[in-house]
Amino acid sequence: MRWHQFHALAGLMVVALAGCGGKAADTTLLRESFDSGDTYSRDLDTTPAQACEAARRALLGQGYAITRADASSVEGNKNFQPKEEVHEQLVLRVSCAPRGDGRAQVFASAVQDRYALKKSPTSASVGVGALGSVSLPFGSNDDSLVRVASSTVQDAAFYRNFFTRVQQFARQLNGTPAPATPAQ
């Protein structure tokens, strides 16, 4: 093999390997940055138990059904029906941890699940002595909701509004007056 043929072959191999690596770089897992942004967490001047109680109250105040609540975590969900055959559920999970300085660090993550109505035709079988069984459609449908999408809410404004409300309840629990809000 000549030197220029070797370089051409090596160049093709590099291009081929780069093409294979390109697909892996496009996956959702590799796009996670774990940067230092605080979209999903806040520090509060309260204990973890009071922070979780404040989170529970913030969720209740927005119509969430509380499915679990204790001194270190809260979970609530809220249902929506934006269209006749579409159902959405938002589940918000909150964890409250001690920072070591008497303050709480609060983490929140919301998952939005979307469901669609699936219709399945129903039929019945009838046993007839000499003929065996006969299956007859009756024209009815069994409707069921099927999950068609699930994603973590990544909207920074959603979490900012949630944490603002949690801080208001935390101040009330600590007996600290809330700062004046600007007139709208």
C-alpha positions as CSV (number, residue, x, y, z in Angstrom):
1,M,0.0,0.0,0.0
2,R,1.4,3.4,-0.9
3,W,1.7,6.3,1.5
4,H,-1.1,8.4,-0.2
5,Q,-3.4,5.4,-0.2
6,F,-2.8,4.9,3.5
7,H,-3.7,8.5,4.2
8,A,-6.8,8.3,2.1
9,L,-7.9,5.1,3.9
10,A,-7.1,6.6,7.3
11,G,-9.1,9.8,6.5
12,L,-12.1,7.7,5.5
13,M,-11.9,5.8,8.7
14,V,-11.8,9.0,10.7
15,V,-14.9,10.4,8.8
16,A,-16.7,7.1,9.4
17,L,-16.0,7.1,13.1
18,A,-17.0,10.7,13.4
19,G,-20.3,9.9,11.8
20,C,-21.0,7.1,14.2
21,G,-20.2,9.4,17.2
22,G,-22.6,12.1,15.9
23,K,-25.7,10.0,16.5
24,A,-24.7,9.5,20.2
25,A,-24.2,13.2,20.7
26,D,-27.8,13.8,19.7
27,T,-29.4,11.7,22.4
28,T,-31.3,13.3,25.2
29,L,-29.0,11.8,27.9
30,L,-25.9,13.4,26.4
31,R,-27.6,16.8,26.2
32,E,-28.0,16.9,30.0
33,S,-25.6,19.6,31.1
34,F,-25.7,19.4,34.9
35,D,-24.7,23.1,34.9
36,S,-24.8,25.3,37.9
37,G,-28.2,26.8,37.1
38,D,-30.7,26.7,39.9
39,T,-33.9,26.1,37.9
40,Y,-34.9,23.1,40.1
41,S,-33.6,24.2,43.5
42,R,-33.6,27.0,46.0
43,D,-32.2,27.7,49.5
44,L,-34.7,28.8,52.1
45,D,-34.2,30.5,55.5
46,T,-36.2,27.8,57.3
47,T,-35.9,24.2,58.4
48,P,-36.4,21.4,55.9
49,A,-39.7,20.3,57.6
50,Q,-41.1,23.9,57.4
51,A,-39.9,24.2,53.7
52,C,-41.8,21.0,52.8
53,E,-44.9,22.3,54.7
54,A,-44.6,25.5,52.7
55,A,-44.4,23.5,49.5
56,R,-47.4,21.5,50.5
57,R,-49.4,24.7,51.1
58,A,-48.2,26.2,47.8
59,L,-49.4,23.1,45.9
60,L,-52.8,23.0,47.8
61,G,-53.3,26.7,47.0
62,Q,-53.0,25.9,43.2
63,G,-55.5,23.0,43.3
64,Y,-53.0,20.1,43.4
65,A,-54.1,16.9,45.1
66,I,-51.4,15.9,47.7
67,T,-50.5,12.2,47.2
68,R,-47.6,12.2,49.7
69,A,-46.2,14.6,52.3
70,D,-43.8,14.3,55.2
71,A,-40.9,16.3,56.7
72,S,-38.6,15.7,53.8
73,S,-40.7,15.4,50.7
74,V,-44.0,16.3,49.1
75,E,-45.7,15.0,46.0
76,G,-48.8,16.5,44.4
77,N,-50.7,16.1,41.1
78,K,-53.1,18.1,39.1
79,N,-55.3,17.0,36.1
80,F,-56.1,18.9,33.0
81,Q,-58.3,18.1,29.9
82,P,-57.3,20.6,27.2
83,K,-59.3,18.7,24.5
84,E,-62.2,16.2,24.6
85,E,-60.1,13.1,24.0
86,V,-56.8,14.3,25.6
87,H,-56.0,14.2,29.3
88,E,-52.9,15.7,30.9
89,Q,-51.5,15.2,34.4
90,L,-48.8,17.3,36.1
91,V,-47.0,15.6,39.0
92,L,-44.7,17.8,41.1
93,R,-42.2,16.2,43.5
94,V,-40.4,18.3,46.1
95,S,-37.5,17.2,48.3
96,C,-36.3,19.3,51.3
97,A,-32.8,18.7,52.6
98,P,-30.7,20.4,55.4
99,R,-27.9,22.5,54.2
100,G,-25.8,22.3,57.4
101,D,-26.3,26.0,58.4
102,G,-29.9,25.6,59.7
103,R,-31.3,26.4,56.3
104,A,-33.1,24.2,53.9
105,Q,-32.3,23.3,50.3
106,V,-35.5,22.6,48.3
107,F,-35.5,20.6,45.0
108,A,-38.5,20.4,42.7
109,S,-39.2,18.5,39.6
110,A,-42.4,18.4,37.6
111,V,-43.4,15.7,35.1
112,Q,-46.1,16.2,32.6
113,D,-47.9,13.1,31.3
114,R,-50.2,13.2,28.3
115,Y,-52.9,10.6,27.7
116,A,-55.1,10.0,24.7
117,L,-58.4,8.1,24.5
118,K,-58.1,4.7,22.8
119,K,-61.3,3.1,21.5
120,S,-61.4,-0.7,21.2
121,P,-64.3,-2.4,19.5
122,T,-66.0,-5.1,21.6
123,S,-67.5,-8.3,20.4
124,A,-69.2,-11.2,22.1
125,S,-69.1,-15.0,21.4
126,V,-72.2,-17.1,21.5
127,G,-72.1,-20.9,21.7
128,V,-74.5,-22.6,19.3
129,G,-74.9,-26.3,19.8
130,A,-74.2,-27.9,16.4
131,L,-72.3,-24.9,14.9
132,G,-69.8,-24.2,17.7
133,S,-69.3,-20.6,18.8
134,V,-70.0,-17.5,16.7
135,S,-68.4,-14.1,17.4
136,L,-70.8,-11.2,16.9
137,P,-69.8,-7.5,17.0
138,F,-72.3,-5.5,19.1
139,G,-71.0,-2.1,18.0
140,S,-69.9,-1.0,21.5
141,N,-66.4,0.3,22.4
142,D,-64.2,0.0,25.4
143,D,-62.6,3.4,26.0
144,S,-59.3,3.6,27.8
145,L,-56.7,6.3,28.4
146,V,-53.2,5.4,27.0
147,R,-50.1,7.5,27.9
148,V,-48.7,8.9,24.7
149,A,-46.1,11.3,26.1
150,S,-44.2,12.0,29.3
151,S,-41.6,14.8,29.9
152,T,-40.0,16.7,32.6
153,V,-41.1,20.3,32.8
154,Q,-38.1,22.5,32.0
155,D,-39.8,26.0,32.0
156,A,-37.7,28.2,34.3
157,A,-40.7,30.6,34.9
158,F,-42.8,27.7,36.2
159,Y,-40.2,26.8,38.8
160,R,-39.5,30.5,39.7
161,N,-43.3,31.0,40.3
162,F,-43.5,27.9,42.4
163,F,-40.5,28.8,44.6
164,T,-41.7,32.3,45.0
165,R,-45.0,30.9,46.4
166,V,-43.1,28.5,48.6
167,Q,-41.0,31.3,50.1
168,Q,-44.2,33.3,50.9
169,F,-45.6,30.3,52.8
170,A,-42.2,29.7,54.5
171,R,-42.2,33.3,55.8
172,Q,-45.7,32.9,57.2
173,L,-44.6,29.7,59.0
174,N,-41.6,31.5,60.4
175,G,-43.7,34.5,61.5
176,T,-41.7,36.8,59.1
177,P,-43.8,39.4,57.3
178,A,-43.7,39.1,53.6
179,P,-42.2,42.0,51.7
180,A,-44.6,44.4,50.0
181,T,-45.5,43.4,46.5
182,P,-45.7,46.1,43.8
183,A,-49.2,47.2,42.8
184,Q,-50.3,45.8,39.4
